[in-house]
Amino acid sequence: MPPASLFSCSDITLDLGGRTILHGISLAVEPGEVLGIIGPNGAGKTSLFEVLSGRMPPKSGSVHYEGRDITALPLHQRARLGVGRTYQTPVVPEGMTVGQVLKAARQAYRPYLTPDDSEWGAGLVAFHVPALTMADQLETLNRRKLLMTCLLMRRPKILLMDEPAAGLINSEIDEFDEIMRVLAKELNIAIVLIEHRMELLDTIADRVMVLDAGEMIAEGRLDQILVDPRVKAAYFEFEGAEGVH
Ligand SMILES: Nc1ncnc2c1ncn2[C@@H]1O[C@H](COP(=O)(O)OP(=O)(O)OP(=O)(O)O)[C@@H](O)[C@H]1O
C-alpha cells in the first residue's frame, strides 16, 4: 500500500439547504505541493474548504491528515494539528491592537507560543507594523499578513487558501504570490489554493482541479485541463482566465 498523503479527502458529499452541493470529491496533497482549485461561481469551492477545514461536517466521505482520520475533528482541533485556513475576506478582531491579536493567537495554542514564534511568522510574510496599531485600521494587505502570521506561528503543514489575492492591488498581489511560493517551495508547506488567476496557477500550482456544480470534472496540469472539453464547456466560451472564479 502506498504511504498516506499528508492531507487528503475521499468521496466527500455535502448537502446544504436541501441540495447536494458536493458530489464525491476526493483529493490528496503532499508536503510542498500546490494544488489549485478552479471552477465557475457556485461550483462548490468554498464549501469544499468548509469541509476540509472542519467548519462543516460532510454528509459522507472522510478527511485524513498525516495518516489519521480527522473527519470528526472541529476546525480548532484541525488548526492545532497543523491545518491552516485563510478566507476570501480577511476579517480581523475589532478593538484590538496588532500586538494583542498576536498575543491572543499565541495563547490559543497549547503549549503557549512565544513572541519568537510570532516574529518568525511575521518575518515570513514581511509583516512589519507597530504592535500598537489597531488591527481593524489595517489595509487589506496587512490584514492578510496579520492573519497569515497568526497561522504561520503554529508551523502548519498545510494551508487552505481561499482567493488570497482578493482585495489586493497588483504590486501587493506579486508580493503575496512570492510569499506563497516561499511557503510551499522553501518551507515545504502544502497549499490548496482556490484561485482564478491562471497566470499564478501556471507558475505555482503543481496540479489543478476543476469543480463544476459540485463535481470534480478535471484534474491535472493546468495546460492539460484548459484544453479539456468538459472544462471549456463548464466555463462557456472559456477564454483563458476570463470568467473564472
Ligand atoms: N449555507 C448554505 N446554505 C445553502 N446553500 C449554500 C450555502 N453555502 C453555499 N451554498 C450554495 O452552495 C453552492 C456552492 O457555493 P460555494 O460558495 O461553495 O461556491 P464557490 O465555488 O466557492 O463559488 P464562488 O466562486 O462564487 O465563491 C452555491 O450554489 C451556493 O448557493
The ligand as an SDF file (V2000), in Angstrom:
LIG
                    3D

 31 33  0  0  0  0  0  0  0  0999 V2000
  -25.0520   27.7480    3.8400 N   0  0  0  0  0  0  0  0  0  0  0  0
  -25.5570   27.4290    2.6400 C   0  0  0  0  0  0  0  0  0  0  0  0
  -26.8430   27.0060    2.5150 N   0  0  0  0  0  0  0  0  0  0  0  0
  -27.3430   26.6710    1.3110 C   0  0  0  0  0  0  0  0  0  0  0  0
  -26.6440   26.7090    0.1670 N   0  0  0  0  0  0  0  0  0  0  0  0
  -25.3740   27.1270    0.2280 C   0  0  0  0  0  0  0  0  0  0  0  0
  -24.7580   27.5090    1.4580 C   0  0  0  0  0  0  0  0  0  0  0  0
  -23.4850   27.8780    1.2080 N   0  0  0  0  0  0  0  0  0  0  0  0
  -23.3070   27.7430   -0.1310 C   0  0  0  0  0  0  0  0  0  0  0  0
  -24.4420   27.2930   -0.7120 N   0  0  0  0  0  0  0  0  0  0  0  0
  -24.6190   27.0050   -2.1330 C   0  0  0  0  0  0  0  0  0  0  0  0
  -23.6470   26.0450   -2.4700 O   0  0  0  0  0  0  0  0  0  0  0  0
  -23.2000   26.2530   -3.8070 C   0  0  0  0  0  0  0  0  0  0  0  0
  -21.6920   26.3230   -3.8020 C   0  0  0  0  0  0  0  0  0  0  0  0
  -21.3100   27.5460   -3.1760 O   0  0  0  0  0  0  0  0  0  0  0  0
  -19.7810   27.8880   -2.9110 P   0  0  0  0  0  0  0  0  0  0  0  0
  -19.7280   29.2160   -2.2350 O   0  0  0  0  0  0  0  0  0  0  0  0
  -19.1220   26.7460   -2.2510 O   0  0  0  0  0  0  0  0  0  0  0  0
  -19.2370   28.0130   -4.3990 O   0  0  0  0  0  0  0  0  0  0  0  0
  -17.8890   28.6410   -4.9060 P   0  0  0  0  0  0  0  0  0  0  0  0
  -17.3830   27.7470   -5.9750 O   0  0  0  0  0  0  0  0  0  0  0  0
  -16.9800   28.9070   -3.7710 O   0  0  0  0  0  0  0  0  0  0  0  0
  -18.4150   29.9980   -5.5490 O   0  0  0  0  0  0  0  0  0  0  0  0
  -17.7260   31.4610   -5.6420 P   0  0  0  0  0  0  0  0  0  0  0  0
  -16.6620   31.3500   -6.6800 O   0  0  0  0  0  0  0  0  0  0  0  0
  -18.8630   32.3150   -6.0840 O   0  0  0  0  0  0  0  0  0  0  0  0
  -17.2110   31.8020   -4.2830 O   0  0  0  0  0  0  0  0  0  0  0  0
  -23.8880   27.5190   -4.3080 C   0  0  0  0  0  0  0  0  0  0  0  0
  -24.9900   27.1460   -5.0880 O   0  0  0  0  0  0  0  0  0  0  0  0
  -24.3310   28.1890   -3.0280 C   0  0  0  0  0  0  0  0  0  0  0  0
  -25.5040   28.9350   -3.2580 O   0  0  0  0  0  0  0  0  0  0  0  0
  1  2  1  0
  2  3  1  0
  2  7  2  0
  3  4  2  0
  4  5  1  0
  5  6  2  0
  6  7  1  0
  6 10  1  0
  7  8  1  0
  8  9  2  0
  9 10  1  0
 10 11  1  0
 11 12  1  0
 11 30  1  0
 12 13  1  0
 13 14  1  0
 13 28  1  0
 14 15  1  0
 15 16  1  0
 16 17  2  0
 16 18  1  0
 16 19  1  0
 19 20  1  0
 20 21  2  0
 20 22  1  0
 20 23  1  0
 23 24  1  0
 24 25  2  0
 24 26  1  0
 24 27  1  0
 28 29  1  0
 28 30  1  0
 30 31  1  0
M  END
$$$$
